[in-house]
Structures are given as C-alpha cells and as structure tokens.
Amino acid sequence: MGCISCSTGADGQPKGCKNNGTCGSDGCNKLTVFDWLANMSLPGDQEPFNGVEVRFKNGRKHFYKNPENLSLCMGDVVATEVQSGHDIGIITLTGELVKVQMKKKKETENVDELPKIYRKATQKDIDIWQKVRAKEPEIQKRSREIAIHLGLKMKISDIEYQGDGSKTTFYYTAEERVDFRQLIRDFASAFSTRVEMKQVGFRQEAARLGGIGSCGRELCCSTWLTDFRSVKTSAARYQQLSLNPQKLAGQCGKLKCCLNYELDTYLDALKDFPKNDIKLQTEKGLAVCQKTDIFKRILWYGYENQAATWIRISVDSANEIIVLNKKGDKVQSLEEFAIEEKVSENKIYENVVGQDSLTRFDKPKQSNSRRRNIRNKNRNQNKNQNNSKNQNPSRNRNPKKNA
C-alpha cells in the first residue's frame, strides 16, 4: 500500500514524503478509511464528536475518547489508556465519521465508556516504542524455539509489544486445544515481560501477515476487508468453477473470500434456470442436462442413449418443455427447439497475438549448407592465392636486393 507521494522503499518504509506511514492521507497503512466528511463544517449549535479511531500494529484499531480536547488530526502519534501502563498508536480517523465506524462495528455509542487518550506521544515515548518494535523479530524466533522444545502443536505467527514495553502479546494458530501454562512461564522468564496469548484463526493470521494473492494484488483481508464471512464450496459450484482446492484456496488455506463477491448475482441469474437433475421427456427418449451457460442463458441436453450428441436450447424452451411434461405431454424431439450457432463470415476482430515472432528483427541464422559453401569458397580463394605466389617467385624477393 502507498499513497501517491509515498512509494515503498526496500526496508518496507514509505520513502516519498518521509513521514514513515504517518502522512495525512494514511494511505500507506492497512485498512485505511477515507474521511469524506473532513472538509464539511458542522452546524453552529453542534459540537464535534469527541471520539477518535487509533490504529496499532497490523491494522488493529480501537476507539478512544479525547477528554482533554487535544487538537488531534490524522497521523498524530498518541499515548492511549490500557489496563496497565500505556500503549502507542496512530490517529486514523477523527470527527463525525468515527461515530459511523463505531456503529458499523457495533461498538458502544456512549463515548464516556471508551478508554481515553492520555497525551500526544513525546519523543521519549516514540523512542521506547521503536526500540521494543525492533526487538519483535528476534523475540518471535526465540518464542517459536521454546514452543517447539515443549512439543506444543501451535504456530506463533506474530507478536506485538505494548507501547511502553511492559507487555507482549503472542498471536498463535492451532488446530487443537493447547495447554500453554508452562509456555507462559518460560516466556515470562526469558523475555522479562508480562505475557498474553491470543489465538487467532487462519484467516485472521493471513490478514495480519499480509501478502499477494493469485490475482496479483494485496490480500483483501489485509487491505480493506474487515469481516470474515463463511465461504462454502457451493459458492464455487454455483459459479461453475472447477472444484480444485489448489485454485480455490487462498494463502490462509481456506476458500478464498472473493468467492462470495459475485455469488448473489449468480444466484439471481440462476432463478429462471431449471434444476440440472430434471430430465426432459421426449418421444425420442429422456434428455439429461450436460452443460449450462449462465451468461448466454443456454443449456445443452443430450439423450441418454446418445450421450455424445448435445443439443443446444434456451432456458425458456427448457422451462416450456418441463411445463408440458408436468401435464403429461411429451414433445417430439429436442431438435425442434435447438438453437443454431451463427458464425459470421466477416471477422470483425481477429486475435493477432502469436502471429509475429519475437525474433523477427534479429539476424537470421545461416543454414549448415550455406555455412559450408562459404567455408569452401574461402578455402578455395586461399588456395588460389598460394598457387599464384608459387608461380611468380620474383614477387617474394627483396626489391633492394634486386636493385
């Protein structure tokens, strides 16, 4: 992710505006929200909303109140209230849009019940915060070694230090219940901090770590998707996708969330289609549905005794035949309702990809016979020159000696 002025550098930090992810647009971070109410003024008798949205590591967001009425804007680093100590986060949203986000995420509408913001972070707070953040990769590696040594079937996917460095949260995934009581003791003695263990699902793990999907773009769960709905294999079946788990599964190992994006449109289009298990009764025999084209609203049927021959009919024709069958009537044959495929003689568009060679401008290679002829020609020329020198030895004498 990156805004127009922040291109990502080699170390993962934005290098354009030099704000290290705290620019005014907040476009360098995960799950950003555009404040479309920022330029609108409130009515004269209405006070601005006193709640703000604060982002922490990997897109974790919480809502806080501003009891001191600090002048806060997007990108400010603040110290927030926690159970013990304080945490450091970045302001991502202020104003009336925070109320809308709280309602969307079903948070309490009473601002007084929210935790508060202590102050804007001082340079000392930021130094401590960056120091503990720099220790996280090494701590994560060491924590995995301890879990493997204890024989626990779990994967520690990420850790997060509290802003003041007094507490460490370990995020892990596990397929079964894990008894990590001894693990917490070992973590507390090894890292000298308070330890909190949080189990997350495989989708939440992918959202925290991020990555590139098969579409070539960043994962939806780590950029804009905030809720994880269950995805079933029937979603792929309705969209006539191949039930290949390698293609349908995302980086989390579960079915891709994007299978639900167009599912409602497909279900609306399939309302008029007859079910695939309904057989059409004709005088020539029973016909079974072989293929469906949702976009063109066309069905292919084949007789049971002639499975290799498919007949193309429209959805309306199929529904008409089904209505006649329910009344006890049979049609003569499906050929009466067949749709002939029209092939245009004049090609309006022609795909020319692959017709031109990529090496068409390169120097063509000479054939073996051509190279052999050139070699023999050069050999004969050298032989003739040697013969001419032998026939005229006076040419080889020293001219000064002849004089």
C-alpha positions as CSV (number, residue, x, y, z in Angstrom):
1,M,0.0,0.0,0.0
2,G,1.1,3.5,-0.6
3,C,-0.3,6.9,-1.4
4,I,0.7,9.0,-4.4
5,S,3.6,10.6,-2.6
6,C,4.8,7.5,-0.6
7,S,6.4,4.8,-2.6
8,T,7.6,1.9,-0.5
9,G,11.3,1.5,-0.1
10,A,13.5,-1.6,0.3
11,D,13.1,-1.7,4.1
12,G,9.3,-1.5,3.9
13,Q,9.1,2.1,5.0
14,P,7.5,4.8,2.7
15,K,10.2,6.8,1.1
16,G,8.3,9.5,-0.8
17,C,7.1,12.0,1.8
18,K,9.5,10.8,4.5
19,N,6.6,10.5,7.1
20,N,7.1,6.8,7.7
21,G,3.5,6.0,7.3
22,T,2.0,8.9,9.2
23,C,1.1,11.1,6.3
24,G,-2.2,12.9,6.2
25,S,-3.8,10.6,3.7
26,D,-2.9,7.5,5.8
27,G,-2.7,5.6,2.5
28,C,0.5,3.7,3.5
29,N,-1.3,1.6,6.1
30,K,-3.7,-1.3,6.2
31,L,-7.5,-1.0,6.4
32,T,-7.4,2.8,5.7
33,V,-10.6,4.8,5.7
34,F,-11.1,8.0,3.6
35,D,-12.6,10.8,5.7
36,W,-15.1,12.3,3.2
37,L,-16.5,14.5,5.9
38,A,-13.2,16.2,6.7
39,N,-13.9,19.3,4.6
40,M,-17.5,19.8,5.8
41,S,-18.3,22.2,8.6
42,L,-20.7,21.3,11.4
43,P,-23.8,23.4,12.2
44,G,-23.2,26.2,14.6
45,D,-25.0,24.6,17.6
46,Q,-23.4,21.2,17.3
47,E,-20.2,20.2,19.0
48,P,-17.7,17.9,17.2
49,F,-17.7,14.3,18.1
50,N,-15.2,13.6,20.9
51,G,-14.2,10.1,19.8
52,V,-11.2,9.1,17.7
53,E,-10.0,6.0,15.9
54,V,-6.5,4.8,16.7
55,R,-4.5,2.2,14.7
56,F,-1.9,-0.1,16.1
57,K,0.3,-2.8,14.6
58,N,-1.1,-4.8,11.5
59,G,-4.3,-2.8,11.2
60,R,-5.6,-3.4,14.8
61,K,-7.9,-0.5,15.5
62,H,-9.7,0.7,18.6
63,F,-11.8,3.7,19.6
64,Y,-10.9,6.2,22.3
65,K,-12.3,9.4,23.8
66,N,-10.5,12.7,24.0
67,P,-11.3,14.1,27.4
68,E,-8.6,16.8,27.3
69,N,-9.9,18.1,24.0
70,L,-6.5,17.8,22.4
71,S,-6.1,19.1,18.8
72,L,-5.8,15.8,17.1
73,C,-5.6,15.1,13.3
74,M,-4.9,12.1,11.1
75,G,-1.3,10.8,11.5
76,D,-0.7,12.0,15.1
77,V,1.1,9.6,17.4
78,V,-0.7,9.4,20.8
79,A,-0.4,7.5,24.1
80,T,-3.6,5.6,24.9
81,E,-5.0,4.0,28.0
82,V,-4.7,0.3,28.6
83,Q,-5.2,-1.9,31.7
84,S,-1.6,-1.4,32.9
85,G,0.7,1.3,31.5
86,H,0.0,2.9,28.2
87,D,0.1,2.0,24.5
88,I,1.3,4.0,21.5
89,G,-0.9,4.3,18.4
90,I,-1.5,6.5,15.4
91,I,-4.7,8.5,14.8
92,T,-6.5,7.3,11.7
93,L,-9.9,9.0,11.9
94,T,-11.5,11.9,13.7
95,G,-14.8,13.7,13.6
96,E,-18.3,12.5,12.8
97,L,-17.1,9.6,10.7
98,V,-15.8,7.9,13.8
99,K,-19.4,7.7,15.0
100,V,-20.4,5.9,11.8
101,Q,-17.5,3.5,12.1
102,M,-18.5,2.7,15.7
103,K,-22.0,2.0,14.7
104,K,-20.7,-0.2,11.8
105,K,-18.5,-2.3,14.2
106,K,-21.3,-2.4,16.8
107,E,-19.3,-0.5,19.4
108,T,-20.8,1.3,22.3
109,E,-22.3,4.7,21.4
110,N,-21.6,6.2,24.8
111,V,-18.2,8.0,24.4
112,D,-17.7,8.1,28.2
113,E,-17.4,4.3,28.3
114,L,-14.4,4.4,25.9
115,P,-10.8,4.4,27.1
116,K,-9.1,7.7,26.9
117,I,-6.1,9.3,25.2
118,Y,-3.5,10.5,27.7
119,R,-1.5,12.8,25.5
120,K,0.3,13.2,22.3
121,A,3.4,11.0,22.3
122,T,6.6,12.6,23.4
123,Q,9.9,11.9,21.8
124,K,10.8,9.6,24.7
125,D,7.6,7.6,24.2
126,I,8.4,7.2,20.5
127,D,12.0,6.1,21.2
128,I,10.8,3.4,23.6
129,W,8.1,2.3,21.2
130,Q,10.5,2.0,18.3
131,K,13.0,0.2,20.4
132,V,10.6,-2.6,21.5
133,R,9.2,-2.8,18.0
134,A,12.8,-3.6,16.7
135,K,13.0,-6.5,19.1
136,E,9.9,-8.3,17.9
137,P,11.5,-10.4,15.0
138,E,14.1,-11.8,17.4
139,I,11.6,-12.4,20.1
140,Q,9.3,-14.2,17.7
141,K,12.1,-16.5,16.6
142,R,13.0,-17.3,20.2
143,S,9.4,-18.0,21.1
144,R,9.0,-20.5,18.3
145,E,12.1,-22.4,19.5
146,I,10.6,-22.5,23.1
147,A,7.3,-23.8,21.8
148,I,9.0,-26.5,19.7
149,H,11.1,-27.5,22.6
150,L,8.0,-28.0,24.7
151,G,6.4,-30.1,21.9
152,L,3.3,-27.9,21.6
153,K,1.3,-28.2,18.3
154,M,0.9,-24.5,17.7
155,K,2.3,-21.8,15.4
156,I,3.3,-18.4,16.7
157,S,2.5,-16.2,13.8
158,D,3.1,-12.7,15.2
159,I,4.0,-10.9,18.4
160,E,3.2,-7.3,19.5
161,Y,4.8,-5.2,22.2
162,Q,2.8,-2.7,24.1
163,G,4.0,0.8,23.6
164,D,5.7,1.1,26.9
165,G,7.3,-2.3,26.6
166,S,5.7,-3.8,29.7
167,K,3.6,-6.4,28.0
168,T,4.0,-8.7,25.0
169,T,1.0,-10.3,23.1
170,F,1.7,-13.5,21.2
171,Y,-0.7,-14.4,18.4
172,Y,-0.9,-18.1,17.6
173,T,-2.9,-20.6,15.5
174,A,-3.6,-24.2,16.5
175,E,-6.0,-26.8,15.2
176,E,-6.5,-28.3,18.7
177,R,-6.6,-27.0,22.2
178,V,-3.2,-26.1,23.6
179,D,-2.1,-26.2,27.2
180,F,0.4,-23.3,27.3
181,R,0.7,-22.7,31.0
182,Q,4.3,-23.8,31.1
183,L,4.9,-21.9,27.9
184,I,3.8,-18.6,29.6
185,R,6.2,-19.2,32.5
186,D,9.1,-19.8,30.1
187,F,8.2,-16.7,28.1
188,A,7.9,-14.5,31.2
189,S,11.3,-15.7,32.4
190,A,13.0,-15.4,29.0
191,F,11.7,-12.0,28.0
192,S,11.1,-10.4,31.4
193,T,7.6,-9.0,30.4
194,R,4.0,-9.8,31.1
195,V,2.7,-12.3,28.5
196,E,-0.7,-12.5,26.9
197,M,-1.6,-15.3,24.5
198,K,-4.2,-14.8,21.8
199,Q,-5.5,-17.5,19.5
200,V,-6.5,-16.3,16.0
201,G,-8.0,-18.1,13.0
202,F,-6.2,-18.9,9.8
203,R,-8.0,-16.0,8.0
204,Q,-7.0,-13.6,10.8
205,E,-3.4,-14.8,10.6
206,A,-3.3,-14.1,6.8
207,A,-4.8,-10.6,7.4
208,R,-2.1,-9.8,10.0
209,L,0.8,-11.0,7.9
210,G,-0.4,-9.8,4.5
211,G,0.7,-11.0,1.1
212,I,0.0,-11.1,-2.6
213,G,-3.0,-13.2,-3.9
214,S,-3.3,-15.2,-7.1
215,C,-4.9,-12.1,-8.7
216,G,-1.6,-10.2,-8.3
217,R,-3.0,-7.7,-5.8
218,E,-2.6,-7.5,-2.0
219,L,-4.9,-9.7,0.1
220,C,-8.3,-8.3,0.6
221,C,-8.3,-9.2,4.3
222,S,-5.2,-7.1,4.9
223,T,-6.2,-4.0,2.9
224,W,-9.9,-3.4,3.2
225,L,-12.0,-6.4,4.2
226,T,-13.0,-6.1,7.9
227,D,-15.4,-9.0,8.3
228,F,-14.8,-12.7,7.5
229,R,-17.9,-14.5,6.3
230,S,-18.0,-18.2,5.9
231,V,-17.2,-19.5,2.3
232,K,-18.7,-22.8,1.2
233,T,-17.9,-25.0,-1.8
234,S,-21.4,-24.4,-3.1
235,A,-20.3,-20.8,-3.9
236,A,-17.8,-22.2,-6.4
237,R,-20.4,-24.7,-7.7
238,Y,-23.0,-22.1,-8.4
239,Q,-20.4,-20.1,-10.4
240,Q,-19.4,-23.2,-12.3
241,L,-15.8,-23.1,-11.1
242,S,-13.5,-26.1,-11.1
243,L,-13.6,-27.7,-7.6
244,N,-9.8,-27.7,-7.4
245,P,-8.7,-27.0,-3.9
246,Q,-5.3,-25.6,-5.0
247,K,-7.0,-22.9,-7.1
248,L,-9.9,-22.1,-4.7
249,A,-7.8,-21.9,-1.5
250,G,-6.1,-18.7,-0.5
251,Q,-2.9,-18.2,1.4
252,C,-4.7,-19.0,4.7
253,G,-5.5,-22.5,3.4
254,K,-9.3,-21.8,3.4
255,L,-11.6,-21.0,0.5
256,K,-11.0,-17.5,-1.0
257,C,-13.2,-14.7,0.3
258,C,-13.7,-13.4,-3.2
259,L,-15.9,-16.4,-4.0
260,N,-18.7,-14.6,-2.2
261,Y,-18.3,-11.3,-4.1
262,E,-20.4,-12.3,-7.2
263,L,-22.4,-15.1,-5.6
264,D,-25.6,-13.1,-5.2
265,T,-25.5,-12.1,-8.9
266,Y,-25.1,-15.7,-10.0
267,L,-28.0,-16.8,-7.7
268,D,-30.3,-14.2,-9.1
269,A,-29.4,-15.3,-12.7
270,L,-30.0,-19.0,-11.8
271,K,-33.5,-18.4,-10.5
272,D,-35.0,-19.0,-14.0
273,F,-32.8,-22.0,-14.8
274,P,-34.3,-25.5,-14.4
275,K,-32.5,-27.8,-12.0
276,N,-29.8,-30.0,-13.5
277,D,-31.4,-33.2,-12.2
278,I,-34.7,-32.6,-14.1
279,K,-34.9,-34.8,-17.2
280,L,-36.8,-33.7,-20.3
281,Q,-39.3,-36.3,-21.6
282,T,-39.4,-36.5,-25.4
283,E,-40.7,-39.1,-27.9
284,K,-37.0,-40.0,-28.7
285,G,-36.2,-40.6,-25.0
286,L,-35.2,-38.8,-21.9
287,A,-32.7,-35.9,-22.2
288,V,-30.2,-35.0,-19.4
289,C,-28.7,-31.6,-18.9
290,Q,-25.0,-31.7,-19.8
291,K,-23.8,-28.1,-19.6
292,T,-25.1,-24.6,-18.6
293,D,-24.1,-21.2,-19.8
294,I,-25.3,-18.6,-17.3
295,F,-24.3,-15.5,-19.3
296,K,-25.9,-16.6,-22.6
297,R,-28.9,-18.4,-20.9
298,I,-28.3,-21.5,-22.9
299,L,-28.5,-25.2,-21.9
300,W,-27.0,-28.3,-23.6
301,Y,-29.0,-31.5,-23.3
302,G,-28.2,-35.0,-24.5
303,Y,-30.3,-38.1,-24.9
304,E,-29.5,-40.9,-22.5
305,N,-28.9,-43.3,-25.4
306,Q,-26.9,-40.7,-27.3
307,A,-24.8,-39.1,-24.6
308,A,-22.1,-37.9,-27.1
309,T,-24.6,-35.7,-29.0
310,W,-25.6,-32.5,-27.3
311,I,-28.5,-30.2,-28.3
312,R,-28.4,-26.5,-27.6
313,I,-31.6,-25.0,-26.4
314,S,-32.6,-21.8,-24.5
315,V,-33.7,-21.6,-20.9
316,D,-37.2,-20.5,-21.9
317,S,-37.5,-23.6,-24.2
318,A,-36.4,-25.9,-21.4
319,N,-38.9,-24.4,-19.0
320,E,-41.7,-24.8,-21.6
321,I,-40.8,-28.5,-22.1
322,I,-40.8,-29.1,-18.3
323,V,-44.3,-27.5,-18.1
324,L,-45.6,-29.8,-20.8
325,N,-44.0,-32.8,-19.1
326,K,-45.8,-32.0,-15.8
327,K,-49.1,-32.0,-17.8
328,G,-48.3,-35.5,-19.1
329,D,-47.4,-34.3,-22.6
330,K,-44.2,-35.1,-24.5
331,V,-42.5,-33.1,-27.3
332,Q,-41.5,-34.8,-30.4
333,S,-37.7,-34.1,-30.0
334,L,-35.4,-31.5,-28.8
335,E,-34.2,-30.7,-32.3
336,E,-37.4,-28.7,-32.7
337,F,-36.1,-26.2,-30.0
338,A,-32.5,-26.3,-31.0
339,I,-30.6,-23.1,-31.4
340,E,-28.3,-22.9,-34.4
341,E,-25.0,-21.2,-33.7
342,K,-24.4,-18.3,-36.1
343,V,-20.9,-17.9,-37.4
344,S,-20.2,-14.6,-39.1
345,E,-18.3,-14.8,-42.3
346,N,-16.6,-11.5,-42.0
347,K,-14.3,-11.4,-38.9
348,I,-14.8,-8.1,-37.1
349,Y,-12.0,-8.8,-34.7
350,E,-9.1,-11.2,-35.0
351,N,-6.6,-12.0,-32.3
352,V,-3.1,-11.5,-33.7
353,V,-1.2,-12.4,-30.6
354,G,1.4,-15.1,-31.5
355,Q,1.4,-14.5,-35.2
356,D,4.5,-12.3,-35.1
357,S,7.8,-13.8,-33.9
358,L,9.7,-12.1,-31.1
359,T,12.9,-12.6,-33.0
360,R,11.7,-11.2,-36.3
361,F,14.2,-8.3,-36.1
362,D,17.1,-10.5,-35.2
363,K,19.7,-11.5,-37.8
364,P,18.6,-14.8,-39.3
365,K,20.8,-17.8,-38.7
366,Q,22.6,-19.3,-41.6
367,S,21.9,-22.8,-42.5
368,N,24.6,-25.5,-42.3
369,S,24.8,-25.9,-46.1
370,R,25.2,-22.1,-46.5
371,R,28.0,-22.0,-43.9
372,R,29.6,-25.0,-45.6
373,N,29.6,-23.3,-49.0
374,I,31.1,-20.1,-47.6
375,R,33.8,-22.1,-45.9
376,N,34.7,-23.9,-49.1
377,K,34.7,-20.7,-51.0
378,N,37.1,-19.1,-48.6
379,R,39.4,-22.2,-48.7
380,N,39.5,-22.1,-52.5
381,Q,40.4,-18.4,-52.5
382,N,43.3,-19.0,-50.1
383,K,44.5,-21.9,-52.2
384,N,44.4,-19.9,-55.4
385,Q,46.4,-17.1,-53.8
386,N,49.1,-19.5,-52.6
387,N,49.3,-21.0,-56.1
388,S,49.8,-17.6,-57.7
389,K,52.6,-16.8,-55.3
390,N,54.4,-20.1,-56.1
391,Q,54.1,-19.4,-59.9
392,N,55.7,-15.9,-59.6
393,P,58.6,-16.2,-57.1
394,S,60.0,-12.9,-58.1
395,R,57.2,-11.1,-56.2
396,N,58.5,-12.6,-53.0
397,R,62.2,-11.4,-53.5
398,N,63.6,-8.4,-51.7
399,P,63.4,-5.4,-54.0
400,K,66.5,-3.8,-52.5
401,K,68.5,-7.0,-53.3
402,N,67.3,-7.0,-56.9
403,A,68.3,-3.4,-57.3
